[in-house]
Amino acid sequence: MKKGLICLLLIVEGVFVHVSSQEFVWRAGVYNFFENAEFAKSNVQIPQTMAGVHLAPEIGLQWNENHRFFAGFDAMHEYGSDKVVGFFDPIVYYEFSGERFRFYAGAFQRKLALDKYPRMFFQDSIQNYRPTVNGIFWEYYSDKNYMNVWLDWVSRQTHTRREAFLLGWSGRYNLNVFYGQHFGYMLHFAHTMNPETPEGLHDNILMLTSLGIDLSSKTNFEKLEVNAGWAVGLERDRGMREWHRPQGLLSEIIVEYKGLEFYNTCYKGGGQQIFRNDHGSELYWGDPMYRTKKYNRTDLSIRFYKSDVVNLKLTWSLHFAEQTMYHSQLFHATFALDNLKKKGQQKYQYIWDNWVR
């Protein structure tokens, strides 16, 4: 009995020490966005105005410095809507943050993991209307070098909804001022539950491998970077048993100096998103402008203010495609607070406008 009592006391002491070592942590962000897209008479894009505000509070526990658990939500109100909350996404996830690895599992903010992907993979509105990932993300990193894999389950199968998930991978390796990078994902788009008529299963694979040079560290520019690479799409409707392989050259130029930013992307090659007329944004998350064989986008931006708490950015975009020049205007205002820095941890920033890139 004495030995049993001693063991029980040791277990209670261990649990008490573990619980007392936990720390309360929190994050809270407010994100305002406005995007006016002027694509009148375009055959691949629609003219529209999107505007709204996100409220994204999170509370959690941290233990052993590397482990955190968060719970919260992302609620979005669209400007002009009669609904108080137009879209609501729960946030519940586990986070591991080490010296070389980071890992997320659950429902977490998309910008935490996928903010580096080009618009060919995720168009601007994805962050506005689908701000969370439901799945897992694992990454190894060292300075600017990284490699990751991730899974996002985007639609559960029902009698009215198809089963769909995204499986992705990306990485970058730097050698002095030179670098190579790769982005890729596959969207699996299955059928509904017990469909009355046959529905084709789709596989949508997109990959981009590019080489570049980054001179930011050698100059007074905040960003000075050029890269070019080859984009390859692999698409099929399994019922038709035919692979489509649209591919082309994609280049980027990025320059930022004292709050002024020039960002140019140019694509030339085969038109992507073969089945978009059949399944739209359910199957494709990238910018529809890449359906054209020649597309150039120039972003001219002014960053009015940037800090750990406030970030204000205005962008005027020129789109050259279909032998026409289109316009769009984007404004992002971000306000973010957390208590992680006070505890000696890496500052978490809601840099939502990285998604504009």
Secondary structure in CASP SS format (residue, H / E / C, confidence):
PFRMAT SS
TARGET T0000
AUTHOR 0000-0000-0000
METHOD secondary structure of the structure
MODEL  1
M C 1.00
K H 1.00
K H 1.00
G H 1.00
L H 1.00
I H 1.00
C H 1.00
L H 1.00
L H 1.00
L H 1.00
I H 1.00
V H 1.00
E H 1.00
G H 1.00
V H 1.00
F H 1.00
V H 1.00
H H 1.00
V H 1.00
S H 1.00
S C 1.00
Q C 1.00
E E 1.00
F E 1.00
V E 1.00
W E 1.00
R E 1.00
A E 1.00
G E 1.00
V E 1.00
Y E 1.00
N E 1.00
F E 1.00
F E 1.00
E E 1.00
N E 1.00
A E 1.00
E E 1.00
F C 1.00
A C 1.00
K C 1.00
S C 1.00
N C 1.00
V C 1.00
Q C 1.00
I C 1.00
P C 1.00
Q E 1.00
T E 1.00
M E 1.00
A E 1.00
G E 1.00
V E 1.00
H E 1.00
L E 1.00
A E 1.00
P E 1.00
E E 1.00
I E 1.00
G E 1.00
L E 1.00
Q E 1.00
W E 1.00
N C 1.00
E C 1.00
N C 1.00
H E 1.00
R E 1.00
F E 1.00
F E 1.00
A E 1.00
G E 1.00
F E 1.00
D E 1.00
A E 1.00
M E 1.00
H E 1.00
E E 1.00
Y C 1.00
G C 1.00
S C 1.00
D C 1.00
K C 1.00
V C 1.00
V C 1.00
G C 1.00
F E 1.00
F E 1.00
D E 1.00
P E 1.00
I E 1.00
V E 1.00
Y E 1.00
Y E 1.00
E E 1.00
F E 1.00
S E 1.00
G C 1.00
E C 1.00
R C 1.00
F E 1.00
R E 1.00
F E 1.00
Y E 1.00
A E 1.00
G E 1.00
A E 1.00
F E 1.00
Q E 1.00
R H 1.00
K H 1.00
L H 1.00
A C 1.00
L C 1.00
D C 1.00
K C 1.00
Y C 1.00
P C 1.00
R C 1.00
M C 1.00
F C 1.00
F C 1.00
Q C 1.00
D H 1.00
S H 1.00
I H 1.00
Q H 1.00
N H 1.00
Y H 1.00
R C 1.00
P C 1.00
T E 1.00
V E 1.00
N E 1.00
G E 1.00
I E 1.00
F E 1.00
W E 1.00
E E 1.00
Y E 1.00
Y E 1.00
S E 1.00
D C 1.00
K C 1.00
N E 1.00
Y E 1.00
M E 1.00
N E 1.00
V E 1.00
W E 1.00
L E 1.00
D E 1.00
W E 1.00
V E 1.00
S E 1.00
R C 1.00
Q C 1.00
T C 1.00
H C 1.00
T C 1.00
R C 1.00
R C 1.00
E C 1.00
A E 1.00
F E 1.00
L E 1.00
L E 1.00
G E 1.00
W E 1.00
S E 1.00
G E 1.00
R E 1.00
Y E 1.00
N E 1.00
L E 1.00
N C 1.00
V C 1.00
F E 1.00
Y E 1.00
G E 1.00
Q E 1.00
H E 1.00
F E 1.00
G E 1.00
Y E 1.00
M E 1.00
L E 1.00
H E 1.00
F E 1.00
A C 1.00
H C 1.00
T C 1.00
M C 1.00
N C 1.00
P C 1.00
E C 1.00
T C 1.00
P C 1.00
E C 1.00
G C 1.00
L C 1.00
H E 1.00
D E 1.00
N E 1.00
I E 1.00
L E 1.00
M E 1.00
L E 1.00
T E 1.00
S E 1.00
L E 1.00
G E 1.00
I E 1.00
D E 1.00
L C 1.00
S H 1.00
S H 1.00
K H 1.00
T C 1.00
N C 1.00
F C 1.00
E C 1.00
K E 1.00
L E 1.00
E E 1.00
V E 1.00
N E 1.00
A E 1.00
G E 1.00
W E 1.00
A E 1.00
V E 1.00
G E 1.00
L E 1.00
E E 1.00
R E 1.00
D E 1.00
R C 1.00
G C 1.00
M C 1.00
R C 1.00
E E 1.00
W E 1.00
H E 1.00
R C 1.00
P C 1.00
Q E 1.00
G E 1.00
L E 1.00
L E 1.00
S E 1.00
E E 1.00
I E 1.00
I E 1.00
V E 1.00
E E 1.00
Y E 1.00
K C 1.00
G C 1.00
L E 1.00
E E 1.00
F E 1.00
Y E 1.00
N E 1.00
T E 1.00
C E 1.00
Y E 1.00
K E 1.00
G E 1.00
G C 1.00
G C 1.00
Q C 1.00
Q C 1.00
I C 1.00
F C 1.00
R H 1.00
N H 1.00
D H 1.00
H H 1.00
G H 1.00
S H 1.00
E H 1.00
L H 1.00
Y C 1.00
W C 1.00
G C 1.00
D C 1.00
P H 1.00
M H 1.00
Y H 1.00
R H 1.00
T C 1.00
K C 1.00
K E 1.00
Y E 1.00
N E 1.00
R E 1.00
T E 1.00
D E 1.00
L E 1.00
S E 1.00
I E 1.00
R E 1.00
F E 1.00
Y E 1.00
K E 1.00
S C 1.00
D C 1.00
V C 1.00
V E 1.00
N E 1.00
L E 1.00
K E 1.00
L E 1.00
T E 1.00
W E 1.00
S E 1.00
L E 1.00
H E 1.00
F E 1.00
A E 1.00
E C 1.00
Q C 1.00
T E 1.00
M E 1.00
Y E 1.00
H E 1.00
S E 1.00
Q E 1.00
L E 1.00
F E 1.00
H E 1.00
A E 1.00
T E 1.00
F E 1.00
A E 1.00
L E 1.00
D E 1.00
N C 1.00
L C 1.00
K H 1.00
K H 1.00
K H 1.00
G C 1.00
Q C 1.00
Q C 1.00
K C 1.00
Y C 1.00
Q C 1.00
Y C 1.00
I C 1.00
W H 1.00
D H 1.00
N H 1.00
W H 1.00
V H 1.00
R C 1.00
END
